[in-house]
Amino acid sequence: MTGTNSFSVSGYGPERAGWTRIFARDSLTRRLDWPMLLAATALSLMGSLLVYSATRNRTELNQGDPYFFLVRHLMNLGIGIALMIGTVWLGHRALRNAVPILYGVSVMLALVVLTPLGATINGQRNWLVIGGFSLQPAEFLKVTIILGMAMLLAARVDAGDKPYPDHRTVFQALCLAAVPILILLLMPDLGSVLAMVAIILGVLLASGASNRWIFGLLTAGVIGCIAIWQLHILDEYQINRFAAFANPDLDPAGVGYNTNQARIAIGSGGLTGAGLFHGSQTTGQFVPEQQTDFVFTVAGEELGFLGAGLIIFLLGVVLWRACRIARDSTELYGTTVAAGIVAWFAFQSFENIGMTLGIMPVTGLPLPFVSYGGSSMFAVWVAVGLLQSIKVQRPMSA
């Protein structure tokens, strides 16, 4: 009928029409990767319970308020989700143009850590403390390295000039990544350096760069590790951590204490655990840094094999969905960004869980989405925003 509102003819009022648009097939809501979002949110909420269990009785840390860390963890989660929404709204393609600014700011913040403004927390001088707010620039360097390398490697490929990055482009991308890595070595922050090496390899593999670069980097990495050890670049506490990893029985009351207590906590959980807030190792405060580096031990002790397995499963869902986004991206830039995030999350999850089980050395890397820490929470949710942007901005199939 001429002049009649189509929604009225179909039996839809204005409010119903609005909801129909929101959930239409081509709407932003439908195009988001909900399995990833739900898995990441579940991990963060589980982390809040584990952080609360680990800190509620630690009066020397929580300033007498058992909810001190819980409230801040949830606040960090809220800010992280807001950053994710902002990243999706801006889009990974728009952020591509801002890479030089983001890279410059993150590198400058990392350099400031080396000045008297930097702070040492838990033996690592990789923090900025401004007022009551602490910031770890290394977490944001991971994001900017991914964006920067992807921008360089994909520029001529996405423009149609070349089928894959040439040697000159790969060299430029590696130089871009080398600057923050050198800064982190000066701190020294070996854990973040290892995470960035994993990111670089993931980005290069996804970009189609020559395998000679991959083998060359692996060889250079081995030589670099030997040189770092011989030149005594590492601090004594870092050397002790590797010594304790190589020999778990070495100084069990000293350098081996953390890993020994972590294994005891996880082993005592059994299949179903002692129950949330009822772990003897956690309640007795035997495991140091249990809200950050060793948060997985709380899950192992109090939620048991099933609860700890659920965390690994949810991390696997995030990685699976990210791999699909990388595979389905129609541009090399999106593929390499997603691949870099996959390498980052996969390595950091394996390293964190592995060090609590004694199969990896202690490096101080947080468990993504779960460990307490604002900088880490913000960075991983920005990464989720990038993944979501890559998915929603790719052309819809017919």
N, C-alpha and C positions, 0 to 999 in steps of 0.2 A: 504494500500500500504506500503510495507516494506521500512523503512528509511524515511518516511514522518512524519513531526511533526503533532501530533494529533490535535493541535490547528489549524493548517493550513487546515487540512482536514475538520474540523468543521466550518471553516470560521472565526476563531479567530486569531487576530494578537497578538504579545507579550503584548501590552498595554491592550488589551481586556482580555487577559488571566490573567493579574495581577488583574484587577478589579473583574474578576470572582472568583479568589481565595479569595479576600477580603470579598466578599458577599456570598461565598459558605455556605451551610447549617451548616457545622461544623466549620466555621471560628469564630474567636474571636468576630468580629464585629456583626455577627448574634446572638451570644450567650449572648451578653450583655443584660441587662434588660433596654431597651430603655424607657419604660414608667416611670420607676423610675428616670433615668437620666434626662429626659425632665422635669419631675415635679420638681426635685430638682433644676435644672438650672432656671426654670421659677420662683420658689420661691426666689432664690438668686437675680435674675434680678429685680423682683418686690421689693425686699428688698432694692436694690440700689436706686430705685426711692423714696421709702418711707423715707430712710435715708437722701437723698438729700433734700426732702421737709421739714424734721424735723430740718435740720441744716443749710440750706442756708442763713437764716437770723440771725443766732446766732453768732454774731461776737466775743463774748467772748469765743466761743469754736472753731470756724473755722479759727481763726487768720486772719480774713479779707478776706478769700478766700471762696466764696460760694460753690466751688467744692471740698473743702478740704476732707470732709468725703466721698463724692461720689467716688473720685479717689481712696482713700484707700480701700473703700469697694470693688470696682472692682478689685483692686490689690489682696486683700485677697481672692476673689473668684477665680482669676487666679491661685494663689498659691494653694488654696484648690483643684482645679481640677487637678493640676499637682501632688499633693500628692495622689489623688484618682487614677490617672493613674499609679503612682509608686507602690501603694498598690496592684493594679490588676496585675501589671507586676511581683512583688515579689510573690504574692499569699498568701492566709491566712495560707496555710500549711507551707510555709517557715517561716512566721512570728511566727508560733507556736514554732519553735525552738529558736526564739529570745525573747520569752516572759520574761525569767528571766532578760535579759539586759534591755528591755523596762520597765519592772516593777521597777527595781532598779533605773533607771534614773528618771522616773516620780515621784517616792517617794522622791528621793533626792531633786528634784526641789521643791516639796511641802514643804519639811523641810526647804529649804533655805528661803521660804517666812516667816517663823517664826523668822528668824534672822534679824539684822538691814538692810539687803539687800532687805527685803520685803517692799512693798509699800501699802498704804491705798488709795483706790479709791472708791468714793461714799460710804464711811463708812465701807468698807470691806477690811480687810488686807489679801488679797489673790492674790496679784499681784507681779510680778518681773518686775522692770523697768531697762533695760540695755541700756544706751544711750537714744535714742528716741524710743526704741522698748519696748513694754509692753507685758508680757506673763502671762497667767492665768493657772498654772499647773493643777488645778482641772479639766479642760476640757480634758486633756490628760489622767488623772487618770481614767476617765470613760472608755476610750478605753482599757487601760491596765488591768483594773479589769475584763472587759468582756473576754479579751483574756486569762488572767491568770486563772480565774475560769473555763472557758470552757476547757482549757488544762488539768486541774486537774480532772475535773468531767468526761471527755470523754476518758482519757488515757486508762483505763482498759476495758471500754465498747467497744471502737473502735478496741482494740486489740483482742476482742472476749473472754476475761476472765470472764466478768460479764455482765448480761443483763441490769444493771442499777448501778449507783454509790452507794457504801456502805456507812455506817455511818462515817467511818474514813475518807473517801475521801471528803465527804461533810463538815466535820469539818475542814479539811485542807483548803478547798476552802474558807470557812467562815473566817478562820484566815488570809488568804491572803487578803481578802477584808477588814478586820477589821483595818489593819494598816493604810491605807490611810484615812479611815473614822475617826479614832481617830485624825489624823493630821488635817483634815478639821474642826473637832470640836474645836480644839485648836485655829483656826484662829480667830473667828469661821465663817464657811461658811455653814449655815444651809441648804440653797437651794441645794447646791451640794450634801450634805449628803442625803437629801431626794431623789434626783435623783439616787444616788448610791444604796439606799435601794430598789428603784423600779427595778433597774438593777439586783440586787442580787435575788430578788423574781422571776423576769422573767427568769433568767438563771436556777435557781433551778427547777422551774416548767417545763421548757423545757427538763431538764436533766433526769427527771423521779425519782428525789430524793423523799424519803418518805415524805408523807404529814405531818408527825410529825415535820419535820424540818420547814415547812412553818408555821404551827400553832405556833410552838415555837418561830420563829422569830417575828411573829406578836405580840405575847404576850410580848416578850422582847422589842419590839419597843415601845409598850404602856408604859411599866415600865421605859424605857429609857427616853421617853419624859417627864414623871413626874419627874424623877430624874434630868434631865437637867433644868427643870423649878425650882425645889426646891433648887438646888445647885447654881442657878444664874450663870450658864455657859454662857447663852446668853448675848449679849451686850444690853444696854438699847434701842438702836434704833430697834433691832430685837423684843424685847418685845413690844415696841410701835406699830410695824407693826401688830402683832397678836391682840393687843388690838383694833386697828383701824379696823381690819377685823371682829372681834366679834361685834363691835359697830361702824358702818360707820359714825355715827353722832358725834363720839368722836373727839373733837378738829379739826374741819374741816379746820382750817387755819394752822394746824400743821401736826400731824402724819396722819390725814385723808385727807390731801390736795391732794396727788398724786392720790389716788383711786377716789376721788370725781371728780377731773378734767378729769381723764381717762373716767369715765362713761359719763360725760357731752360731751366729744369729740365724743365718739362712738354713743351716743344717738342722737347727732345733725346731724349725717350723713344720717339718713333715709335710703331709699331704694337704691338710686344711688349715694349719697354723694354730697359734695359741689364742687367736681372737684379737680383733682390733682393740688397741690400747692395753693389751694384756701380755705383751712380750717381755720376758724377764730381762733380756739383753737391752732392749730399748728402754724399758722403765728404769733399769739399773744404770743407764747412761754409760754402758761399756764401749759403745761404738762411737768414735769421734766423728764430727761433721756429718751426722746422720740425716740432717735435713737437706743437705746439699749433695756432696759427692757420694755418700753411702746411703741414700734414701731407699735404694732397692733392698737393703737388708731389712728395713722395716716391713716391707711387703713379704719378703721371704719368711720372716719370723712370725708375723702376726696373721698373714693371709695364706701362708703356706705355699706349696707348689702350685696350687690352683690359682691363687691370687697373683703370685709372681708370673705365672704363665699367662694370665689375662693381660698383664702389662705388656709382655712380649708380643702377644697376639695383636693388641691394639696398635703397638708400634709397627707391626707387620702390615696392618691395614693401611696405615698412613703411607708406608713405603710402597705398598702395592698400588694404591691410587696415584701416588706421585709418578711411579713408573709408567702407568697408563697415560697420564697427562703428557709425559715426555714423549711417549711413543706416538700419540695422536696429534701432537702439535704440527701445524702445517708450515712452520718456519723454524730455521735452525736456532734462532735466538731463543725461542720458547723452549725448544728441546734441550739446549745446553743449560739454561737456567734451571729447568726442572731436574736435569741429571745432576747438576751441582748440588742441589738441595737433597736429592736422594743420597748422594755420596756422603754429605755432611751428616744427615740424620742417621744413616746406617752405621757409619764409623763411630760416631759419638755414642750411640746406643750400645754397640758391641763393646766399646772400650769401657764405658761406665759399668755395665753389667758384668763384663769380664773381670774387671779389677775387684769387684766384690766376691767373685767366685775364685779368684786367685789364678786365672788363666791369662790375665793381662796386667801390666804394671800400673801402679797408681799414678795417675797424671792430673787429677783434679778437674776432669771434664764432667759437667752436669749431665743428668739424664734428661733428654728433651721432654718438655711439657710437665715433667714430674718433679724435678729438683726445685728447691727454693732458690729464688734469685730473679730480680727484676730484669737485668740485662739479657739473661738467657731466655726468659719468658717472652720478652718483647721481640727478640730476634727470631725465635722459632715461629711466632705467630705472624710476623712480617713475611717469613718464608712461606707460610701457609697461604697468606694473601697473594703472593706472587704465583703460587701454583693455581689458586682459584682463578686469578686473572687470566692465566694462560688458557685455562679450560673454557671460561665463558667468552673470551674474545676470539677463539678460533671459529671459523665458519661452521655453521650448523649443517649437518648432512640432510639430504632430502628425505 
